[in-house]
C-alpha cells in the first residue's frame, strides 16, 4: 500500500482547518489587547493564574491545529515521520492538559463551573488522547487513523473557539457589571 494515500485526500481539510486556526490565533491576540484594560477586582497574581488556566490554552490548542495541518500537508517521503510527530504532539498535549487542569484548580480569580471543566479539561484531554492513539493506530491502519487526527483537530479548534468566545463574553459582561456597580 502506498503510504501517501492516507494523507493525500486530506490536504484540503488540513489547509482549511490550519488556516482557521491561524486566523483565530490572530483574533485571540486582538481580543486580549481589547480586554487588557478591563478593570478587575482580582490581584495581578490572580489574573496571571487565571490567564494561564483559561486564556493561554486557547492559543496552545489553535497552535496545535496549525502545527498538525502543516505537518500533515508537508511532502513526506515516509508515513513514519508524521506518525511519530503526531504521537508526540498527542502525548505533550495530554501532559499540558493535565497541567491546565491543575492550574484551574489552583487559581482563585474565578470559580470554574461544569462547562469550564468540560471545555478546558475534558475535551482537550480527549482530543490529545485521540491524537496519541491515532499516531499508534497509523502503524496498523494508516487510512483509518487519519480520521482520528482530523477529529482531534476539530475538537481542539471548536474547543478553542468556545473558550475564546466564553472568555470574551465574560469580560464584556464583567466590565458592564463593574461599571454599573460603580455608577450606583
C-alpha positions as CSV (number, residue, x, y, z in Angstrom):
1,X,0.0,0.0,0.0
2,X,1.2,3.5,-0.8
3,X,1.8,5.4,2.5
4,X,0.6,8.6,1.0
5,X,-2.9,7.5,0.0
6,X,-3.8,8.1,3.7
7,X,-2.7,11.7,3.6
8,X,-3.4,12.8,0.0
9,X,-7.1,13.1,0.3
10,X,-6.8,15.2,3.5
11,X,-4.8,18.1,2.2
12,X,-7.8,20.4,1.7
13,X,-9.2,19.5,5.1
14,X,-5.9,20.4,6.9
15,X,-5.4,23.6,4.8
16,X,-8.8,24.8,5.8
17,X,-8.5,23.8,9.5
18,X,-5.0,25.1,9.7
19,X,-5.9,28.4,8.1
20,X,-8.8,28.8,10.5
21,X,-6.6,28.1,13.5
22,X,-4.0,30.6,12.3
23,X,-6.7,33.3,11.9
24,X,-8.2,32.5,15.3
25,X,-4.7,32.9,16.9
26,X,-4.6,36.4,15.5
27,X,-8.1,37.1,16.6
28,X,-7.3,35.9,20.1
29,X,-4.4,38.4,20.3
30,X,-6.8,41.2,19.3
31,X,-9.3,40.1,21.9
32,X,-6.6,40.0,24.6
33,X,-5.5,43.5,23.6
34,X,-9.1,44.8,23.9
35,X,-9.7,43.3,27.3
36,X,-6.3,44.3,28.7
37,X,-7.8,47.5,30.1
38,X,-10.6,45.7,31.8
39,X,-10.9,46.8,35.4
40,X,-10.7,43.7,37.6
41,X,-11.1,43.2,41.3
42,X,-8.6,40.3,41.2
43,X,-5.0,40.8,42.1
44,X,-2.3,40.7,39.5
45,X,-1.2,37.2,40.6
46,X,-4.8,36.0,40.4
47,X,-5.2,37.5,36.9
48,X,-2.0,35.8,35.8
49,X,-3.1,32.4,37.2
50,X,-6.5,32.7,35.6
51,X,-4.8,33.6,32.2
52,X,-2.6,30.5,32.5
53,X,-5.6,28.4,33.2
54,X,-8.2,29.9,30.8
55,X,-6.5,32.0,28.1
56,X,-3.2,30.5,27.2
57,X,-4.6,27.0,26.5
58,X,-6.7,28.5,23.6
59,X,-3.5,29.6,21.9
60,X,-1.9,26.2,22.5
61,X,-5.0,24.4,21.0
62,X,-5.1,26.7,18.0
63,X,-1.3,26.4,17.6
64,X,-1.6,22.6,17.8
65,X,-4.2,22.5,15.0
66,X,-2.0,24.8,12.9
67,X,1.1,22.6,13.6
68,X,-0.9,19.4,12.7
69,X,-2.0,21.0,9.5
70,X,1.5,22.0,8.5
71,X,2.9,18.5,9.3
72,X,0.2,16.6,7.5
73,X,0.3,18.7,4.3
74,X,4.1,18.6,4.1
75,X,5.6,16.3,1.3
76,X,6.8,13.4,3.5
77,X,8.8,10.5,1.9
78,X,7.5,8.1,4.5
79,X,4.5,7.9,6.8
80,X,6.7,7.3,9.9
81,X,7.8,10.9,10.3
82,X,4.3,12.4,10.7
83,X,3.2,9.4,12.8
84,X,6.0,10.0,15.3
85,X,5.3,13.7,15.4
86,X,1.5,13.4,15.8
87,X,2.0,10.9,18.6
88,X,4.5,13.2,20.3
89,X,2.1,16.1,20.0
90,X,-0.7,14.0,21.5
91,X,1.5,13.0,24.5
92,X,2.7,16.6,25.0
93,X,-0.9,17.8,24.8
94,X,-2.1,15.2,27.4
95,X,0.6,16.5,29.8
96,X,-0.2,20.1,29.1
97,X,-4.0,19.5,29.6
98,X,-3.2,17.9,33.0
99,X,-1.1,20.9,33.9
100,X,-4.0,23.2,32.8
101,X,-6.4,21.2,34.9
102,X,-4.2,21.7,37.9
103,X,-3.9,25.4,37.2
104,X,-7.7,25.6,37.0
105,X,-7.9,24.1,40.5
106,X,-5.3,26.3,42.0
107,X,-6.3,29.7,40.6
108,X,-8.6,31.8,42.7
109,X,-9.8,34.6,40.4
110,X,-12.7,32.6,39.1
111,X,-14.6,29.6,40.3
112,X,-14.9,27.1,37.3
113,X,-18.3,25.6,36.6
114,X,-19.1,22.3,34.9
115,X,-18.9,23.8,31.4
116,X,-15.4,25.1,32.2
117,X,-14.2,21.7,33.3
118,X,-15.7,20.2,30.1
119,X,-14.2,22.7,27.6
120,X,-10.9,23.4,29.4
121,X,-10.1,19.9,30.6
122,X,-12.2,17.0,29.3
123,X,-12.5,17.9,25.6
124,X,-8.8,18.8,25.2
125,X,-7.8,15.7,27.1
126,X,-9.9,13.6,24.8
127,X,-8.5,15.3,21.7
128,X,-4.9,14.8,22.7
129,X,-5.6,11.2,23.8
130,X,-7.2,10.7,20.3
131,X,-4.1,12.2,18.7
132,X,-1.8,9.8,20.7
133,X,-4.0,6.8,19.8
134,X,-4.2,7.8,16.2
135,X,-0.4,8.0,15.9
136,X,-0.2,4.5,17.2
137,X,-3.1,3.3,15.1
138,X,-1.4,4.6,12.0
139,X,1.2,1.9,12.3
140,X,-1.6,-0.6,12.0
141,X,-4.2,1.1,9.8
142,X,-2.9,4.2,8.0
143,X,-6.0,5.3,6.2
144,X,-8.4,5.0,9.2
145,X,-6.1,6.7,11.7
146,X,-6.2,10.0,9.8
147,X,-9.9,10.3,10.8
148,X,-8.8,10.3,14.4
149,X,-6.3,13.1,13.7
150,X,-8.9,15.1,11.9
151,X,-11.5,14.6,14.6
152,X,-8.9,15.6,17.3
153,X,-8.0,18.8,15.2
154,X,-11.7,19.7,15.0
155,X,-12.3,19.1,18.7
156,X,-9.3,21.4,19.6
157,X,-10.5,24.0,17.1
158,X,-14.1,24.1,18.3
159,X,-12.9,23.9,21.9
160,X,-10.7,26.9,21.4
161,X,-13.5,28.8,19.6
162,X,-15.8,28.1,22.5
163,X,-13.3,29.1,25.2
164,X,-12.3,32.3,23.4
165,X,-15.9,33.3,23.0
166,X,-16.6,32.4,26.6
167,X,-13.7,34.5,27.8
168,X,-14.5,37.5,25.6
169,X,-18.2,37.4,26.6
170,X,-17.2,37.1,30.3
171,X,-15.0,40.1,30.1
172,X,-17.7,42.1,28.3
173,X,-20.3,41.3,30.9
174,X,-17.9,41.6,33.8
175,X,-16.9,45.1,32.6
176,X,-20.6,46.2,32.2
177,X,-21.4,44.8,35.7
178,X,-18.4,46.6,37.3
179,X,-19.3,49.8,35.5
180,X,-22.9,49.7,36.6
181,X,-21.8,48.8,40.2
182,X,-19.6,51.9,40.2
183,X,-22.3,54.1,38.8
184,X,-24.7,53.1,41.6
